[in-house]
Amino acid sequence: MTRLASRMSAVGASPTAEISNKVRALRAAGHAVTNLGEGELDFATPGAIAEAGIAAIRAGDTKYTAVSGTAQLKAAIATKFRTENGLAYEPSQIIAGAGAKQLIFNAFLATLDAGDEVIVPAPYWVSYPDMIRLAGGVPVIVSTRAADRWVLQPQDLAAAITPKTRWVVLNSPNNPTGSVYSPAEMKALTDVLERHPDILVMADDIYEHVRFAGPFATPAATAPALLARTLTVNGVSKGYSMTGWRIGYAGGPAWLVSAMEILQSQSTSNPSTISQAAAIAALEGGTGFMTVWLETLRERCAIVMAAIEATEGLEAAQPDGAFYVFADCRGLIGRITPGGQSLANDLDVASFLLEDAHVGLVHGSAFGMPGYLRIAYAVDTEMLRDACRRISASCAKLERRKAA
């Protein structure tokens, strides 16, 4: 008899992964489908970074390393934190893992007991709540508002804090909205957190380099008093187009990093030696290539925004970073498809666009914000134009009449 652990009833598969699976199934059936549901740049990993990985293979750099990463990688991470963020970490305060996702999960697993609360602003990355539940914690969802640029307001943060609060998660630039916290907005939140010395801060900075304007603010740099209780998480996946290399890294208090290393030693052990060598090249090689990438992303963002403006029933605010547009689709809810189905919610809208326009999108409910769609525009520019045309054409087919 098959019997799963009870914890499995509290979680589900990643909605973004499910969309990708549906897209693959339609493609296998012979349909031309464009996936705008996956958070992955279409750019190739820069050549010098890839060559560093190849060189590592040829040099036989394919054995175990220290669980938390090589000394060379930790030195590169420390230099990055110091020069770009003004954060000083010792090697014992730095860990590399198989993606930022693993590090976030291990941090929760190492610190959460049953009933501990984690404040998560919504819209949120789809994995936060399930990771918290798997670790035994309780996600406390605090909704943000489009009128506030989806930025968590200090009064809402303060109201959500209870004696059970263990963590607060702050993600900027944000997935799925693309919002970037200004230094003043970040300070308003850190001012609240400084009054609660027992709360840990999770700074998910994975989209740091994918910004269109303005400075970058991370909590521990904004409020140095929080350094001793902040885990600053980053990686090479998004900014360097290295999702498949699976390297994330984090800096934080030594006691927490040590606990995360223990968990990692009993699960995945060290991240790939080949990927570590490539990550060193990435962190030491500079980000000059990103200028061209950001120009391309700006063009693609403009394509999506123009399509939304031209499509009745959709609207969206201009994002500041990442590579997503979070589109309000509430104007389409209640409309009728050519097949006579009434679109009852954002999942129905996303499903209709997948079936009719053959474009994969993620519904806002997956991010804790019903009535929206996340459009990932990090795909080939002409493919994106065509997908946007198909979305608009499919939306135009919807009728306002009542369902039969």
C-alpha positions as CSV (number, residue, x, y, z in Angstrom):
1,M,0.0,0.0,0.0
2,T,1.3,3.5,-0.9
3,R,1.3,6.0,2.0
4,L,2.7,9.5,1.7
5,A,3.8,11.6,4.7
6,S,1.2,13.9,6.0
7,R,3.3,16.9,5.1
8,M,2.7,16.2,1.4
9,S,-1.0,17.2,1.9
10,A,0.1,20.8,2.6
11,V,2.0,21.4,-0.6
12,G,1.6,21.1,-4.4
13,A,3.8,21.1,-7.4
14,S,5.1,24.5,-8.5
15,P,2.5,26.2,-10.7
16,T,5.2,27.6,-13.0
17,A,6.6,24.1,-13.5
18,E,3.0,22.8,-14.2
19,I,2.5,25.5,-16.9
20,S,5.8,24.4,-18.5
21,N,4.6,20.8,-18.5
22,K,1.4,21.7,-20.2
23,V,3.3,23.7,-22.8
24,R,5.5,20.7,-23.5
25,A,2.5,18.4,-23.8
26,L,0.9,20.7,-26.4
27,R,4.1,21.0,-28.3
28,A,4.4,17.2,-28.3
29,A,0.9,17.1,-29.8
30,G,2.1,19.3,-32.6
31,H,1.0,22.7,-31.5
32,A,3.1,25.8,-31.8
33,V,3.0,27.1,-28.2
34,T,4.9,30.0,-26.7
35,N,5.7,29.7,-23.0
36,L,5.5,33.1,-21.3
37,G,5.1,31.4,-17.9
38,E,8.7,30.5,-17.1
39,G,11.2,32.8,-15.3
40,E,14.2,32.2,-17.4
41,L,16.2,34.5,-19.7
42,D,16.6,33.2,-23.3
43,F,20.1,34.7,-23.5
44,A,23.0,32.2,-23.7
45,T,25.3,32.1,-20.6
46,P,28.2,34.5,-21.5
47,G,31.0,32.8,-23.3
48,A,33.8,33.4,-20.7
49,I,31.6,32.0,-18.0
50,A,30.8,28.9,-20.0
51,E,34.4,28.4,-20.9
52,A,35.4,28.5,-17.2
53,G,33.0,25.5,-16.7
54,I,34.5,23.7,-19.7
55,A,38.0,24.4,-18.4
56,A,37.1,22.9,-15.0
57,I,36.0,19.7,-16.7
58,R,39.2,19.4,-18.7
59,A,41.3,20.1,-15.6
60,G,39.6,17.3,-13.8
61,D,37.9,19.6,-11.3
62,T,35.1,17.1,-10.9
63,K,35.5,15.9,-7.3
64,Y,33.8,16.7,-4.0
65,T,34.4,20.2,-2.5
66,A,33.6,21.6,0.8
67,V,29.9,21.3,1.4
68,S,29.3,25.1,1.4
69,G,31.5,25.8,-1.6
70,T,35.2,26.2,-2.5
71,A,37.4,28.8,-0.8
72,Q,37.8,30.5,-4.2
73,L,34.0,30.7,-4.7
74,K,33.4,32.0,-1.2
75,A,36.1,34.7,-1.8
76,A,34.4,35.8,-5.0
77,I,31.0,35.9,-3.2
78,A,32.5,37.9,-0.3
79,T,34.0,40.4,-2.8
80,K,30.7,40.8,-4.6
81,F,28.8,41.4,-1.3
82,R,31.4,43.9,-0.2
83,T,31.8,45.9,-3.5
84,E,28.2,45.9,-4.7
85,N,26.2,45.9,-1.5
86,G,28.5,47.2,1.2
87,L,28.1,43.9,3.2
88,A,31.1,42.3,5.0
89,Y,31.0,38.5,5.5
90,E,33.6,36.1,6.7
91,P,33.9,32.7,4.9
92,S,32.0,31.1,7.8
93,Q,29.1,33.4,7.0
94,I,28.8,32.4,3.3
95,I,27.3,29.4,1.7
96,A,26.8,28.3,-1.9
97,G,24.1,25.7,-2.8
98,A,22.3,24.2,-5.7
99,G,20.3,27.4,-6.5
100,A,19.0,30.1,-4.3
101,K,15.8,28.0,-3.8
102,Q,17.7,25.3,-1.9
103,L,19.3,27.9,0.4
104,I,15.9,29.5,1.2
105,F,14.4,26.1,1.9
106,N,17.3,25.1,4.2
107,A,17.1,28.4,6.1
108,F,13.5,27.8,6.8
109,L,14.1,24.1,7.7
110,A,16.9,25.1,10.1
111,T,14.9,27.7,12.0
112,L,11.2,27.0,11.9
113,D,9.3,25.0,14.6
114,A,5.7,24.0,14.3
115,G,3.5,27.1,14.5
116,D,6.3,29.6,13.8
117,E,5.1,32.4,11.5
118,V,6.7,33.8,8.4
119,I,5.5,37.1,6.9
120,V,5.3,36.9,3.1
121,P,4.1,40.0,1.1
122,A,1.8,39.1,-1.8
123,P,2.2,38.9,-4.7
124,Y,4.9,36.4,-3.8
125,W,7.2,33.9,-5.5
126,V,5.1,30.7,-5.7
127,S,7.5,28.6,-3.6
128,Y,7.7,30.6,-0.4
129,P,4.4,29.4,1.2
130,D,5.0,25.7,0.4
131,M,8.6,25.8,1.6
132,I,7.5,27.4,4.9
133,R,4.8,24.7,5.3
134,L,7.2,21.9,4.6
135,A,9.5,23.3,7.3
136,G,6.6,23.3,9.8
137,G,5.9,27.0,9.7
138,V,2.9,29.1,9.0
139,P,3.0,31.6,6.1
140,V,1.3,34.8,7.0
141,I,0.3,36.5,3.8
142,V,0.2,40.3,3.7
143,S,-1.3,41.7,0.6
144,T,0.3,44.7,-1.1
145,R,-1.6,47.0,-3.5
146,A,-1.1,48.1,-7.1
147,A,-1.6,51.7,-6.0
148,D,1.5,51.3,-3.9
149,R,3.5,49.7,-6.8
150,W,3.1,46.4,-5.0
151,V,5.5,47.6,-2.3
152,L,4.9,46.4,1.3
153,Q,3.8,49.3,3.5
154,P,5.4,49.7,6.9
155,Q,2.1,49.9,8.7
156,D,0.9,46.6,7.1
157,L,4.2,44.9,8.1
158,A,3.9,46.2,11.7
159,A,0.2,45.0,11.9
160,A,1.2,41.5,10.8
161,I,3.9,40.9,13.4
162,T,3.0,38.7,16.3
163,P,5.0,37.0,19.1
164,K,5.1,33.9,16.8
165,T,6.8,35.8,13.9
166,R,10.1,34.2,13.1
167,W,10.9,35.6,9.6
168,V,10.0,38.4,7.2
169,V,10.6,37.8,3.5
170,L,11.5,40.7,1.3
171,N,12.0,40.2,-2.4
172,S,13.2,43.1,-4.6
173,P,13.1,43.2,-7.6
174,N,9.9,41.3,-7.1
175,N,8.7,38.2,-8.8
176,P,6.0,38.4,-10.1
177,T,5.4,42.2,-10.2
178,G,8.8,43.5,-11.2
179,S,8.6,46.1,-8.5
180,V,11.8,47.4,-7.0
181,Y,12.0,48.8,-3.4
182,S,13.6,52.3,-3.3
183,P,16.1,53.0,-0.5
184,A,13.4,55.0,1.3
185,E,10.8,52.3,0.9
186,M,13.3,49.7,2.2
187,K,14.3,51.9,5.2
188,A,10.6,52.3,6.2
189,L,10.4,48.5,6.5
190,T,13.8,48.1,8.3
191,D,12.8,50.8,10.8
192,V,9.9,48.5,11.8
193,L,12.1,45.4,11.9
194,E,14.7,47.1,14.1
195,R,12.1,47.4,16.8
196,H,11.7,43.6,16.8
197,P,15.1,42.0,17.6
198,D,13.9,38.4,17.5
199,I,12.7,38.5,13.9
200,L,14.9,37.1,11.1
201,V,15.0,38.8,7.7
202,M,15.1,36.9,4.4
203,A,16.4,39.2,1.6
204,D,15.7,37.5,-1.7
205,D,17.9,39.6,-4.1
206,I,18.0,37.1,-7.0
207,Y,16.9,39.7,-9.5
208,E,19.3,42.4,-8.2
209,H,20.9,43.1,-11.6
210,V,17.7,43.0,-13.6
211,R,16.7,46.6,-13.0
212,F,15.8,49.4,-15.4
213,A,16.3,52.4,-13.2
214,G,17.2,53.5,-9.7
215,P,19.6,52.2,-7.0
216,F,19.3,48.8,-5.4
217,A,18.5,48.5,-1.7
218,T,19.0,45.4,0.4
219,P,17.9,45.2,4.0
220,A,21.2,44.6,5.8
221,A,22.9,47.4,3.9
222,T,20.0,49.7,4.5
223,A,20.0,49.0,8.3
224,P,23.4,47.6,9.4
225,A,21.8,46.8,12.8
226,L,20.0,44.0,10.9
227,L,23.1,42.4,9.5
228,A,23.4,39.8,12.4
229,R,19.9,38.5,11.7
230,T,19.5,38.8,7.9
231,L,20.1,36.1,5.4
232,T,20.9,37.8,2.1
233,V,20.2,35.4,-0.8
234,N,21.4,35.8,-4.3
235,G,22.7,33.7,-7.2
236,V,23.9,33.6,-10.8
237,S,20.7,32.2,-12.3
238,K,18.8,35.3,-13.3
239,G,21.4,38.1,-13.9
240,Y,23.9,35.8,-15.7
241,S,21.4,33.6,-17.5
242,M,22.7,30.5,-15.7
243,T,19.5,28.8,-14.4
244,G,20.6,25.4,-15.4
245,W,24.0,25.7,-13.7
246,R,22.2,25.7,-10.3
247,I,24.3,28.0,-8.2
248,G,22.9,30.2,-5.5
249,Y,24.7,31.8,-2.6
250,A,23.9,33.5,0.7
251,G,25.5,35.6,3.4
252,G,24.3,35.6,7.0
253,P,25.0,35.0,10.6
254,A,27.5,32.1,11.2
255,W,25.1,30.2,13.4
256,L,22.5,30.1,10.7
257,V,24.9,29.4,7.8
258,S,26.4,26.5,9.9
259,A,23.0,25.0,10.4
260,M,22.2,25.3,6.7
261,E,25.5,23.6,5.9
262,I,24.6,20.7,8.1
263,L,21.3,20.2,6.3
264,Q,23.1,20.5,2.9
265,S,25.7,17.9,4.0
266,Q,22.9,15.4,4.6
267,S,21.0,16.2,1.4
268,T,22.8,17.4,-1.7
269,S,26.3,18.0,-0.3
270,N,28.4,20.5,-2.3
271,P,27.1,22.2,-5.5
272,S,28.6,21.1,-8.8
273,T,32.3,21.8,-9.0
274,I,31.9,22.7,-12.6
275,S,29.2,25.2,-11.8
276,Q,31.2,26.6,-9.0
277,A,34.1,27.4,-11.4
278,A,31.7,29.0,-13.8
279,A,30.2,31.1,-11.0
280,I,33.6,32.4,-10.0
281,A,34.1,33.6,-13.5
282,A,30.7,35.2,-13.4
283,L,31.3,37.1,-10.2
284,E,34.8,38.1,-11.1
285,G,34.1,39.0,-14.7
286,G,31.9,42.0,-14.3
287,T,28.5,42.8,-15.6
288,G,29.2,44.9,-18.7
289,F,27.3,42.5,-20.9
290,M,24.1,43.2,-19.0
291,T,23.8,46.6,-20.6
292,V,22.8,45.1,-23.9
293,W,20.6,42.5,-22.2
294,L,18.7,45.2,-20.3
295,E,18.2,47.2,-23.5
296,T,16.6,44.1,-25.1
297,L,14.5,43.5,-22.0
298,R,13.3,47.1,-22.1
299,E,12.2,46.6,-25.7
300,R,10.4,43.4,-24.8
301,C,8.7,44.9,-21.8
302,A,7.5,47.8,-24.1
303,I,6.0,45.2,-26.5
304,V,4.0,43.6,-23.7
305,M,2.8,46.9,-22.3
306,A,1.7,48.1,-25.7
307,A,-0.2,44.8,-26.2
308,I,-1.9,45.1,-22.9
309,E,-2.9,48.7,-23.5
310,A,-4.4,47.7,-26.8
311,T,-6.4,44.8,-25.3
312,E,-9.7,45.4,-23.7
313,G,-9.9,43.7,-20.3
314,L,-6.2,43.9,-19.5
315,E,-4.2,46.5,-17.8
316,A,-0.8,46.7,-16.0
317,A,1.6,49.1,-14.4
318,Q,5.1,49.6,-15.8
319,P,7.5,47.3,-13.9
320,D,10.8,48.5,-12.6
321,G,12.8,45.3,-12.9
322,A,12.9,41.5,-13.3
323,F,11.4,40.3,-16.5
324,Y,7.7,40.1,-15.8
325,V,4.6,42.1,-16.3
326,F,1.8,41.5,-13.7
327,A,-1.3,42.1,-15.7
328,D,-4.8,42.8,-14.2
329,C,-7.2,40.4,-16.0
330,R,-10.3,41.1,-13.9
331,G,-11.8,42.8,-16.9
332,L,-12.0,39.4,-18.7
333,I,-13.5,37.5,-15.8
334,G,-17.1,36.7,-16.5
335,R,-16.7,36.9,-20.2
336,I,-17.7,34.0,-22.4
337,T,-15.4,31.9,-24.7
338,P,-16.4,31.0,-28.2
339,G,-17.1,27.5,-26.8
340,G,-19.7,29.0,-24.3
341,Q,-17.6,28.7,-21.1
342,S,-17.8,31.6,-18.6
343,L,-14.3,32.6,-17.4
344,A,-14.8,32.4,-13.6
345,N,-11.4,33.4,-12.4
346,D,-7.8,34.1,-13.4
347,L,-7.0,30.4,-13.8
348,D,-9.8,30.1,-16.4
349,V,-8.4,33.1,-18.2
350,A,-4.9,31.6,-18.3
351,S,-6.3,28.2,-19.4
352,F,-8.3,29.8,-22.2
353,L,-5.2,31.7,-23.5
354,L,-3.2,28.5,-23.4
355,E,-5.8,26.6,-25.3
356,D,-6.9,29.3,-27.7
357,A,-3.8,31.5,-28.2
358,H,-1.4,28.7,-27.4
359,V,0.5,31.0,-25.0
360,G,1.4,29.8,-21.5
361,L,0.9,32.3,-18.7
362,V,0.8,31.9,-14.9
363,H,-2.4,32.9,-13.1
364,G,-2.1,35.5,-10.3
365,S,-3.7,33.2,-7.7
366,A,-0.5,31.1,-7.8
367,F,1.3,34.2,-6.5
368,G,-1.4,35.0,-3.8
369,M,-3.1,37.7,-5.9
370,P,-6.2,36.5,-7.7
371,G,-7.4,38.4,-10.8
372,Y,-4.0,38.8,-12.4
373,L,-1.6,37.1,-14.9
374,R,2.1,37.0,-14.9
375,I,3.6,37.5,-18.3
376,A,7.3,36.5,-18.5
377,Y,8.9,38.4,-21.5
378,A,12.4,37.0,-21.4
379,V,11.9,35.1,-24.7
380,D,12.9,35.8,-28.4
381,T,11.6,39.3,-29.3
382,E,9.8,38.3,-32.5
383,M,8.3,35.2,-30.8
384,L,7.1,37.6,-28.0
385,R,5.5,39.9,-30.6
386,D,3.6,37.0,-32.1
387,A,2.5,35.7,-28.7
388,C,1.2,39.2,-27.7
389,R,-0.8,39.4,-31.0
390,R,-2.3,36.0,-30.3
391,I,-3.2,37.0,-26.7
392,S,-5.0,40.1,-28.0
393,A,-6.8,38.2,-30.8
394,S,-8.0,35.6,-28.3
395,C,-9.2,38.2,-25.8
396,A,-11.1,39.9,-28.6
397,K,-13.1,36.7,-29.1
398,L,-14.6,36.8,-25.6
399,E,-18.1,38.1,-25.3
400,R,-19.9,39.8,-22.5
401,R,-23.1,37.9,-22.9
402,K,-24.4,35.5,-20.2
403,A,-23.5,31.9,-20.5
404,A,-26.2,29.6,-21.9
